[in-house]
């Protein structure tokens, strides 16, 4: 099996059509919360209906005031008109006031007095209704925002946990090809953009649609002529926003890519700050970061340029629609077909039509960002790992430690020269195997294949006769203790780091492992002992101290198989002697694989594998190899003999 990784191609790049499937999948995370997910939208509907009711109440206020005022003015005018002229003027008065032509003067006065008397009550009723609806809208707007935020945070929580779990489970080949900074951006910034859309943009989108639909229904039910005047704005706006959305989504994808690169540069520089300072490369690294920041800024400006063009265009269309409505509405007021209250009501509803259209600009921005980010998130969640348990994988029983490599060939990706080529050897239970060879000979690859960090491209590896691909990863790795050349410790106490693989270990067990690794003495010399804090990546400890803690961490598992990747490379000779003495005792009865750089490990090993360019060119004990294998003798004399002389000296 080749160590390859398959990732779905991203849409919206390289001329492909933008895809909004990713954001749709992110939104479906809301279904995890069932009724809770629906609450913001229930509250949104109530708040929107309360908002839609207000213009009708304002119309009632204006009509009540104007009808009362007109009634009062007509009554005063009737009192001033001579009686002999009232009869002639009555038909015109009835026509102007919209009263039935059959009314007598006395009946008209009764109705006018009723209008005058009812106006204050109608005004108070309408004002109270406005206040009630305002309170309802405010209350349910708060509830909608609260639950939307809560749901969006829950979705972000799920996405981040899914991303972290996926990244943890992806094989080493995936991490070989993806930079840490890019993965960090996807788990932080990309998730936050998706969360903002789900918590704000999606709710605004649904609210805008409800407001538009409700407003259109009310407009057509109140004044068809004015409604048809306003309608051409909607399809024009929808087409415009569709065009802008298709242009914006791939642009936001590029912004996130630039940001990922910027974050990668920052992460690498922070991790390597000592090297940068040691080689006085601060100015060059600042230039590298500045270039990445410039690329990010230029792409962000390109997005801003698109939207600075879009918003004025939308405003212009809205203003043209407003001008058309003012013209048609003004003519209706002049001809008496429209009251001032009705005109004010229609104007407010018209704002409810224009306002969501304006909001679509912000919504499109958020949707474009969220869609691009969602695509990047699901690229990781959809990634296929090379190293997974078979559907029928069995649990590896407690092993004795017999390991066999049978014609193992390995290539890191899909092609190229093999790193290992038809490697075959066998380690009996309890044997110590030393791996010797130049850099690039394949030593590290062998120890990476043992815990199944990678699978061989050809051939097989077995432990006690069990093919590694037929057993579960957890049951395999739990029986292998590993100390890598590059020691990694985690923020926390020394005790927590030693117990990393066995969190329930007692202090006595932890101390026993530390003593075996020659770490106990320096640990108890710290004021807080085993509770002493370890800085990020173990920066508060020396190289040798970190290595001894790592050895203790592996020994605490009491594994049947030990992997020591040049585990004494960072310690002085005295400390190495202490560690080697402890390891010699602890390696008894365990199968141990040691990448050797120093003479002591090579001489004491039960079997030495000499590797060259991915092949085992010699194997056996030290004495036998010295006699029978010229290549080993040459390596011994050129690389290890001088060190042996130094040790003796």
For each residue, the residues with C-beta under 8 A, 3 or more apart:
1: 386 455 456 457 469
2: 411 413 414 457
3: 171 172 173 386 410 411 412 413 454 455 457
4: 173 386 413 414
5: 170 171 173 174 177 383 384 385 386
6: 383 384
7: 379 382 383 384
8: 378 379 382
9: 16
10: 13 253 375 376 379
11: 16 17 18 19 21 375
12: 16 17 18 19 249 250 253 371 372 375
13: 10 16 250 253 254
14:
15:
16: 9 11 12 13
17: 11 12 246
18: 11 12 245 246 249 250 253 371
19: 11 12 22 249 371 375
20: 23 24 249 367 371
21: 11 24 25 375
22: 19 25 26 371 373 374 375 376 377 378
23: 20 26 27 194 197 367 370 371 374
24: 20 21 27 28
25: 21 22 28 29 374 378
26: 22 23 29 155 159 194 198 370 374 377 378
27: 23 24 30 198 202
28: 24 25 31
29: 25 26 32 155 158 159 198
30: 27 33 37 151 155 198
31: 28 34 37
32: 29 37 154 158
33: 30 36 37 151 154
34: 31 37 38
35: 38 39
36: 33 39 147 150 151
37: 30 31 32 33 34 40 151
38: 34 35 41 42
39: 35 36 42 43 143 144 147
40: 37 43 44 143 144 145 147 148 151 203
41: 38 44 45 144 203 206
42: 38 39 45 46
43: 39 40 46 47 140 141 143 144 147
44: 40 41 47 48 140 144 203 206 207 210
45: 41 42 48 49 210
46: 42 43 49 50 136 140
47: 43 44 50 51 136 137 140 141 144
48: 44 45 51 52 207 210 211 214
49: 45 46 52 53 214
50: 46 47 53 54 133 134 136 137 140
51: 47 48 54 133 137 211 352
52: 48 49 55 211 214 215 218 349 352
53: 49 50 56 57 129 133
54: 50 51 57 58 130 133 134 137 348
55: 52 58 59 344 345 348 349 352
56: 53 59 60 345
57: 53 54 60 61 126 127 129 130 133
58: 54 55 61 62 126 130 341 344 345 348
59: 55 56 62 63 341 342 344 345
60: 56 57 63 64 122 125 126 129 341
61: 57 58 64 65 122 123 126 127 130 341
62: 58 59 65 66 339 340 341 344
63: 59 60 66 67 122 339 340 341 342
64: 60 61 67 68 118 119 122 123 126
65: 61 62 68 69 119 123
66: 62 63 69 70 339 340 341
67: 63 64 70 71 115 119
68: 64 65 71 72 115 116 118 119 120 123
69: 65 66 72 73 119
70: 66 67 73 74 97 115
71: 67 68 74 75 112 113 115 116 119
72: 68 69 75 76 116
73: 69 70 76 77
74: 70 71 77 78 93 97 112
75: 71 72 78 79 109 112 113 116
76: 72 73 79 80
77: 73 74 80 81
78: 74 75 81 86 93 105 109
79: 75 76
80: 76 77
81: 77 78 85 86 89
82: 85 86
83: 86
84: 87
85: 81 82 88 89
86: 78 81 82 83 89 90 105
87: 84 90 105
88: 85
89: 81 85 86 92 93
90: 86 87 93 94 105 108
91: 94 95 101
92: 89 95 96
93: 74 78 89 90 96 97 99 108
94: 90 91 97 99 100 101 103 108
95: 91 92 98 101
96: 92 93
97: 70 74 93 94 108 112
98: 95 336
99: 93 94 103 108 111
100: 94 103
101: 91 94 95
102:
103: 94 99 100 107 108 111
104: 107 108
105: 78 86 87 90 108 109
106: 109 110
107: 103 104 110 111
108: 90 93 94 97 99 103 104 105 111 112
109: 75 78 105 106 112 113
110: 106 107 113 114
111: 99 103 107 108 114 115
112: 71 74 75 97 108 109 115 116
113: 71 75 109 110 116 117
114: 110 111 117 118
115: 67 68 70 71 111 112 118 119
116: 68 71 72 75 112 113 119
117: 113 114 120
118: 64 68 114 115 121 122
119: 64 65 67 68 69 71 115 116 122 123
120: 68 117 123 124
121: 118 124 125
122: 60 61 63 64 118 119 125 126
123: 61 64 65 68 119 120 126 127
124: 120 121 127 128
125: 60 121 122 128 129
126: 57 58 60 61 64 122 123 129 130
127: 57 61 123 124 130 131
128: 124 125 131 132
129: 53 57 60 125 126 132 133
130: 54 57 58 61 126 127 133 134
131: 127 128 134 135
132: 128 129 135 136
133: 50 51 53 54 57 129 130 136 137
134: 50 54 130 131 137 138
135: 131 132 138 139
136: 46 47 50 132 133 139 140
137: 47 50 51 54 133 134 140 141
138: 134 135 141 142
139: 135 136 142 143
140: 43 44 46 47 50 136 137 143 144
141: 43 47 137 138 144 145
142: 138 139 145 146
143: 39 40 43 139 140 146 147
144: 39 40 41 43 44 47 140 141 147 148 203
145: 40 141 142 148 149 203
146: 142 143 149 150
147: 36 39 40 43 143 144 150 151
148: 40 144 145 151 152 198 199 200 203
149: 145 146 152 153 199
150: 36 146 147 153 154
151: 30 33 36 37 40 147 148 154 155 198 199
152: 148 149 155 156 195 196 198 199 200
153: 149 150 156 157 195 199
154: 32 33 150 151 157 158
155: 26 29 30 151 152 158 159 194 195 198
156: 152 153 159 160 191 192 194 195
157: 153 154 160 161
158: 29 32 154 155 161 162
159: 26 29 155 156 162 163 191 194 195 377
160: 156 157 163 164 187 191
161: 157 158 164 165
162: 158 159 165 166 381
163: 159 160 166 167 186 187 191 377 380 381
164: 160 161 167 168 187
165: 161 162 168 169
166: 162 163 169 170 380 381 383
167: 163 164 170 183 187 380
168: 164 165
169: 165 166 385 388
170: 5 166 167 174 175 380 383 385
171: 3 5 174 175 385 386 387 453 454
172: 3 175 176 387 448 453 454
173: 3 4 5 176 177 386 412 413 454
174: 5 170 171 177 178 383 385 386
175: 170 171 172 178
176: 172 173 412
177: 5 173 174 413
178: 174 175 182 183
179: 182 183 260 264 267
180: 183 184 264 267
181: 184 185 260 261 263 264 265 266 267 268
182: 178 179 185 186 260 261 263 264
183: 167 178 179 180 186 187 380
184: 180 181 187 188 263 267
185: 181 182 188 189 190 256 259 260 263
186: 163 182 183 189 190 191 260 373 376 377 380
187: 160 163 164 167 183 184 190 191
188: 184 185 191 192
189: 185 186 192 193 256 259 263 373
190: 185 186 187 193 194 256 373 374 376 377
191: 156 159 160 163 186 187 188 194 195 373 377
192: 156 188 189 195 196
193: 189 190 196 197 366 369 370 372 373
194: 23 26 155 156 159 190 191 197 198 370 373 374 377
195: 152 153 155 156 159 191 192 198 199
196: 152 192 193 199 200 201 366 369 370
197: 23 193 194 200 201 202 366 367 369 370
198: 26 27 29 30 148 151 152 155 194 195 201 202 370
199: 148 149 151 152 153 195 196 202 203
200: 148 152 196 197 203 204 366
201: 196 197 198 204 205 362 363 366 367 370
202: 27 197 198 199 205 206
203: 40 41 44 144 145 148 199 200 206 207
204: 200 201 207 208 359 362 363
205: 201 202 208 209 363 367
206: 41 44 202 203 209 210
207: 44 48 203 204 210 211 356
208: 204 205 211 212 356 359 360 363
209: 205 206 212 213 356
210: 44 45 48 206 207 213 214
211: 48 51 52 207 208 214 215 352 355 356
212: 208 209 215 216 234 352 353 356 357
213: 209 210 216 217
214: 48 49 52 210 211 217 218 352
215: 52 211 212 218 219 349 352 353
216: 212 213 219 220 227 231 234 353
217: 213 214 220 221
218: 52 214 215 221 222 349
219: 215 216 222 223 226 227 230 346 349 350 353
220: 216 217 224 227
221: 217 218
222: 218 219 227 342 345 346 349
223: 219 226 227 332 338 342 346
224: 220 227 228
225: 228 229 328 332
226: 219 223 229 230 325 328 329 332 346
227: 216 219 220 222 223 224 230 231
228: 224 225 231
229: 225 226 232 321 324 325 328
230: 219 226 227 233 321 324 325 350 353
231: 216 227 228 234 235
232: 229 235 236 321
233: 230 236 237 317 318 321 353 354 357
234: 212 216 231 237 238 353 357
235: 231 232 238 239
236: 232 233 239 240 317
237: 233 234 240 241 314 317 318 357 360
238: 234 235 241 242
239: 235 236 242 243
240: 236 237 243 244 310 313 314 317
241: 237 238 244 245 360 361 364
242: 238 239 245 246
243: 239 240 246 247
244: 240 241 247 248 306 307 310 364
245: 18 241 242 248 249 364 367 368
246: 17 18 242 243 249
247: 243 244 250 251 306
248: 244 245 251 252 303 306 307 364 365 368
249: 12 18 19 20 245 246 252 253 367 368 371 372
250: 12 13 18 247 253 254 372
251: 247 248 254 255 299 302 303 306 368
252: 248 249 255 256 303 368 369 371 372 373
253: 10 12 13 18 249 250 256 257 372 375 376
254: 13 250 251 257 258 299
255: 251 252 258 259 296 299 300 303 369 372
256: 185 189 190 252 253 259 260 372 373 376
257: 253 254 260 261
258: 254 255 261 262 292 295 296 299
259: 185 189 255 256 262 263 296
260: 179 181 182 185 186 256 257 263 264
261: 181 182 257 258 264 265 292 295 296
262: 258 259 265 266 289 292 293 295 296
263: 181 182 184 185 189 259 260 266 267
264: 179 180 181 182 260 261 267 268
265: 181 261 262 268 269 288 289 292
266: 181 262 263 269 270 289
267: 179 180 181 184 263 264 270 271
268: 181 264 265 271 272
269: 265 266 272 273 276 285 289
270: 266 267 273
271: 267 268
272: 268 269 275 276
273: 269 270 276 277
274: 277 278
275: 272 278 279 281
276: 269 272 273 279 281 282 285
277: 273 274 280 282
278: 274 275
279: 275 276
280: 277
281: 275 276 284 285
282: 276 277 285 286
283: 286 287
284: 281 287 288
285: 269 276 281 282 288 289
286: 282 283 289 290
287: 283 284 290 291
288: 265 284 285 291 292
289: 262 265 266 269 285 286 292 293
290: 286 287 293 294
291: 287 288 294 295
292: 258 261 262 265 288 289 295 296
293: 262 289 290 296 297
294: 290 291 297 298
295: 258 261 262 291 292 298 299
296: 255 258 259 261 262 292 293 299 300
297: 293 294 300 301
298: 294 295 301 302
299: 251 254 255 258 295 296 302 303
300: 255 296 297 303 304
301: 297 298 304 305
302: 251 298 299 305 306
303: 248 251 252 255 299 300 306 307
304: 300 301 307 308
305: 301 302 308 309
306: 244 247 248 251 302 303 309 310
307: 244 248 303 304 310 311 361 365
308: 304 305 311 312
309: 305 306 312 313
310: 240 244 306 307 313 314 361
311: 307 308 314 315 361
312: 308 309 315 316
313: 240 309 310 316 317
314: 237 240 310 311 317 318 357 358 360 361
315: 311 312 318 319 358
316: 312 313 319 320
317: 233 236 237 240 313 314 320 321
318: 233 237 314 315 321 322 354 357 358
319: 315 316 322 323
320: 316 317 323 324
321: 229 230 232 233 317 318 324 325 354
322: 318 319 325 326 350 354
323: 319 320 326 327
324: 229 230 320 321 327 328
325: 226 229 230 321 322 328 329 346 350
326: 322 323 329 330
327: 323 324 330 331
328: 225 226 229 324 325 331 332
329: 226 325 326 332 333 338 343 346 347
330: 326 327 333 334
331: 327 328 334 335
332: 223 225 226 328 329 335 337 338 343
333: 329 330 336 337 338 339 340 343
334: 330 331
335: 331 332
336: 98 333
337: 332 333
338: 223 329 332 333 342 343 346
339: 62 63 66 333 342 343
340: 62 63 66 333 343 344
341: 58 59 60 61 62 63 66 344 345
342: 59 63 222 223 338 339 345 346
343: 329 332 333 338 339 340 346 347
344: 55 58 59 62 340 341 347 348
345: 55 56 58 59 222 341 342 348 349
346: 219 222 223 226 325 329 338 342 343 349 350
347: 329 343 344 350 351
348: 54 55 58 344 345 351 352
349: 52 55 215 218 219 222 345 346 352 353
350: 219 230 322 325 346 347 353 354
351: 347 348 354 355
352: 51 52 55 211 212 214 215 348 349 355 356
353: 212 215 216 219 230 233 234 349 350 356 357
354: 233 318 321 322 350 351 357 358
355: 211 351 352 358 359
356: 207 208 209 211 212 352 353 359 360
357: 212 233 234 237 314 318 353 354 360
358: 314 315 318 354 355 361
359: 204 208 355 356 362 363
360: 208 237 241 314 356 357 363 364
361: 241 307 310 311 314 358 364 365
362: 201 204 359 365 366
363: 201 204 205 208 359 360 366 367
364: 241 244 245 248 360 361 367 368
365: 248 307 361 362 368 369
366: 193 196 197 200 201 362 363 369 370
367: 20 23 197 201 205 245 249 363 364 370 371
368: 245 248 249 251 252 364 365 371 372
369: 193 196 197 252 255 365 366 372 373
370: 23 26 193 194 196 197 198 201 366 367 373 374
371: 12 18 19 20 22 23 249 252 367 368 374 375
372: 12 193 249 250 252 253 255 256 368 369 375 376
373: 22 186 189 190 191 193 194 252 256 369 370 376 377
374: 22 23 25 26 190 194 370 371 377 378
375: 10 11 12 19 21 22 253 371 372 378 379
376: 10 22 186 190 253 256 372 373 379 380
377: 22 26 159 163 186 190 191 194 373 374 380 381
378: 8 22 25 26 374 375 381 382
379: 7 8 10 375 376 382 383
380: 163 166 167 170 183 186 376 377 383
381: 162 163 166 377 378
382: 7 8 378 379
383: 5 6 7 166 170 174 379 380
384: 5 6 7
385: 5 169 170 171 174 388
386: 1 3 4 5 171 173 174 454 455
387: 171 172 452 453 454 455 473
388: 169 385 473
389: 393 472 473
390: 393 469 470
391:
392:
393: 389 390 470 471 472
394: 466 470 471 472
395: 471 472 475
396: 399 463 466 471 472 475 476 479
397: 464
398: 479 560
399: 396 402 463 464 466 479 560 561
400: 429 430 464 560
401: 427 429 430 463 464 560 561 590 591
402: 399 426 427 428 429 463 464 465 591
403: 426 427 450 461 462 463 561 591 593
404: 425 426 427 461 462 463
405: 408 423 424 425 426 446 449 459 461
406: 424 459 460 461 462
407: 422 423 424 458 459 460
408: 405 420 422 423 424 449 456 458 459 460 461
409: 418 420 421 422 423 456 457 458 459
410: 3 418 419 420 445 449 454 456 457 458
411: 2 3 414 415 416 417 418 419 457
412: 3 173 176 416 419 454
413: 2 3 4 173 177 416
414: 2 4 411
415: 411
416: 411 412 413
417: 411 614
418: 409 410 411 421 457 614
419: 410 411 412 442 445 614
420: 408 409 410 423 442 445 446 449 456 614 615
421: 409 418 613 614 615
422: 407 408 409 458 459 615
423: 405 407 408 409 420 442 446 459 614 615 616
424: 405 406 407 408 459 616
425: 404 405 433 607 609 616 619
426: 402 403 404 405
427: 401 402 403 404 431 433 591 593 607
428: 402 431 591 606
429: 400 401 402 464 560 591
430: 400 401 588 589 590 591
431: 427 428 591 592 606 607
432: 587 591 592 594 604 605 606 607
433: 425 427 591 592 593 594 605 606 607 608 609
434: 594 595 596 601 602 605 607 608 609
435: 443 446 447 593 594 595 596 609 611
436: 443 596 602 608 609 610 611 632 635
437: 441 442 443 610 611 612
438: 441 612
439:
440: 613
441: 437 438 611 612 613 614
442: 419 420 423 437 445 446 611 613 614 615
443: 435 436 437 446 447 595 611
444: 447 448 485 565 595
445: 410 419 420 442 448 449 454 614
446: 405 420 423 435 442 443 449 450 593 609 611
447: 435 443 444 450 451 482 563 565 593 595
448: 172 444 445 451 453 454
449: 405 408 410 420 445 446 452 453 454 455 456 461
450: 403 446 447 461 480 561 563 593
451: 447 448 476 477 480 482 563
452: 387 449 455 468 469 473 476 477
453: 171 172 387 448 449
454: 3 171 172 173 386 387 410 412 445 448 449
455: 1 3 386 387 449 452 468 469
456: 1 408 409 410 420 449 459 460 461
457: 1 2 3 409 410 411 418
458: 407 408 409 410 422
459: 405 406 407 408 409 422 423 424 456
460: 406 407 408 456 467 468 469
461: 403 404 405 406 408 449 450 456 467 468
462: 403 404 406 465 466 467 468
463: 396 399 401 402 403 404 466 468 476 561
464: 397 399 400 401 402 429
465: 402 462
466: 394 396 399 462 463 470 471
467: 460 461 462 470 471
468: 452 455 460 461 462 463 471 476
469: 1 390 452 455 460
470: 390 393 394 466 467
471: 393 394 395 396 466 467 468 475 476
472: 389 393 394 395 396 475 476
473: 387 388 389 452 476 477
474: 477 478
475: 395 396 471 472 478 479
476: 396 451 452 463 468 471 472 473 479 480
477: 451 452 473 474 480
478: 474 475 557
479: 396 398 399 475 476 559 560 561
480: 450 451 476 477 559 560 561 562 563
481: 501 554 555 557 559 561 562 563
482: 447 451 554 563 565
483: 487 547 550 551 553 554 562 563 564 565 567
484: 487 488 550 565
485: 444 565 566 567 569 595
486:
487: 483 484 538 543 546 547 549 550 570
488: 484 537 538 550
489: 497 534 537 538 541 546 549 550
490: 496 497 500 534
491: 533 534 535 536
492: 496 497 533 534
493: 496 497 528 530 531 532 533 534
494: 497 498 523 526 529 530 531 532 534 549
495: 498 499 507 510 530 531
496: 490 492 493 499 500
497: 489 490 492 493 494 500 534 538 549 553
498: 494 495 505 510 513 514 530 549 552 553 556
499: 495 496 502 503 504 505 510 553 556
500: 490 496 497 503 553
501: 481 553 554 556 557
502: 499 505 509 556 557
503: 499 500
504: 499
505: 498 499 502 509 510 556
506: 509 510
507: 495 510 511 530
508: 511 512
509: 502 505 506 512 513 556
510: 495 498 499 505 506 507 513 514 530 552 556
511: 507 508 514 515 520 530
512: 508 509 515 516
513: 498 509 510 516 517 552 553 555 556
514: 498 510 511 517 519 520 523 530 548 549 552
515: 511 512 518 519 520 582
516: 512 513 552 555 582 585 586
517: 513 514 548 549 551 552 555 579 582
518: 515 521 548 575 578 579 582
519: 514 515 522 523 545 548 549 551 552
520: 511 514 515 523 524
521: 518 524 525
522: 519 525 526 545 548
523: 494 514 519 520 526 529 530 532
524: 520 521 529 530
525: 521 522
526: 494 522 523 529 532
527: 532
528: 493 531 532 533
529: 494 523 524 526 532
530: 493 494 495 498 507 510 511 514 523 524
531: 493 494 495 528
532: 493 494 523 526 527 528 529 540
533: 491 492 493 528 540
534: 489 490 491 492 493 494 497 538 540 541 549
535: 491 538 539 540
536: 491 539
537: 488 489
538: 487 488 489 497 534 535 541 546 549
539: 535 536
540: 532 533 534 535
541: 489 534 538 545 546 549
542: 545 546
543: 487 546 547 570 571
544: 547 548 570 571 572 575
545: 519 522 541 542 548 549
546: 487 489 538 541 542 543 549 550 570
547: 483 487 543 544 550 551 567 568 569 570 571
548: 514 517 518 519 522 544 545 551 552 571 575 579
549: 487 489 494 497 498 514 517 519 534 538 541 545 546 552 553
550: 483 484 487 488 489 546 547 553 554 567
551: 483 517 519 547 548 554 555 564 567 579 583
552: 498 510 513 514 516 517 519 548 549 555 556
553: 483 497 498 499 500 501 513 549 550 556 557
554: 481 482 483 501 550 551 557 559 562
555: 481 513 516 517 551 552 558 586
556: 498 499 501 502 505 509 510 513 552 553
557: 478 481 501 502 553 554
558: 555
559: 479 480 481 554 562 590
560: 398 399 400 401 429 479 480 590 591
561: 399 401 403 450 463 479 480 481 590 591 592 593
562: 480 481 483 554 559 586 587 590 591 592 593
563: 447 450 451 480 481 482 483 592 593
564: 483 551 567 583 592 593 594 595
565: 444 447 482 483 484 485 595
566: 485 569 595 596 597
567: 483 485 547 550 551 564 579 594
568: 547 571 575 576 579 580 598 601
569: 485 547 566 597
570: 487 543 544 546 547
571: 543 544 547 548 568 575 576 579
572: 544 575 576
573: 576 577 647
574: 577 578
575: 518 544 548 568 571 572 578 579
576: 568 571 572 573 579 580 598 600
577: 573 574 580 581
578: 518 574 575 581 582
579: 517 518 548 551 567 568 571 575 576 582 583
580: 568 576 577 583 584 600 601
581: 577 578 584 585
582: 515 516 517 518 578 579 585 586
583: 551 564 579 580 586 587 592
584: 580 581 587 588 604
585: 516 581 582 588
586: 516 555 562 582 583 590
587: 432 562 583 584 590 592
588: 430 584 585
589: 430
590: 401 430 559 560 561 562 586 587
591: 401 402 403 427 428 429 430 431 432 433 560 561 562
592: 431 432 433 561 562 563 564 583 587
593: 403 427 433 435 446 447 450 561 562 563 564
594: 432 433 434 435 564 567 601 605
595: 434 435 443 444 447 485 564 565 566
596: 434 435 436 566 601 602 605 608
597: 566 569 601
598: 568 576 601 602 640 643
599: 602 603 640 641 643 644 647
600: 576 580 603 604 647
601: 434 568 580 594 596 597 598 604 605
602: 434 436 596 598 599 605 608 622 636 640
603: 599 600 622
604: 432 584 600 601
605: 432 433 434 594 596 601 602 608 621 622
606: 428 431 432 433 621
607: 425 427 431 432 433 434 619 620 621
608: 433 434 436 596 602 605 618 619 620 621 622 625 632
609: 425 433 434 435 436 446 616 618 619
610: 436 437 616 617 618 619 625 629 631 632 635
611: 435 436 437 441 442 443 446 614 615 616 617
612: 437 438 441 615 617 631
613: 421 440 441 442
614: 417 418 419 420 421 423 441 442 445 611
615: 420 421 422 423 442 611 612
616: 423 424 425 609 610 611 619
617: 610 611 612 629 631
618: 608 609 610 625 629 631 632
619: 425 607 608 609 610 616 625
620: 607 608 624 625 628 629
621: 605 606 607 608 624 625
622: 602 603 605 608 625 626
623: 626 627
624: 620 621 627 628 629
625: 608 610 618 619 620 621 622 628 629 632 633
626: 622 623 629 632 633 636
627: 623 624
628: 620 624 625
629: 610 617 618 620 624 625 626 632 633
630: 633 634
631: 610 612 617 618 634 635
632: 436 608 610 618 625 626 629 635 636
633: 625 626 629 630 636 637
634: 630 631 637 638
635: 436 610 631 632 638 639 640
636: 602 626 632 633 639 640 641
637: 633 634 640 641
638: 634 635 641
639: 635 636 642 643
640: 598 599 602 635 636 637 643 644
641: 599 636 637 638 644 645
642: 639 645 646
643: 598 599 639 640 646 647
644: 599 640 641 647 648
645: 641 642 648 649
646: 642 643 649
647: 573 599 600 643 644
648: 644 645
649: 645 646
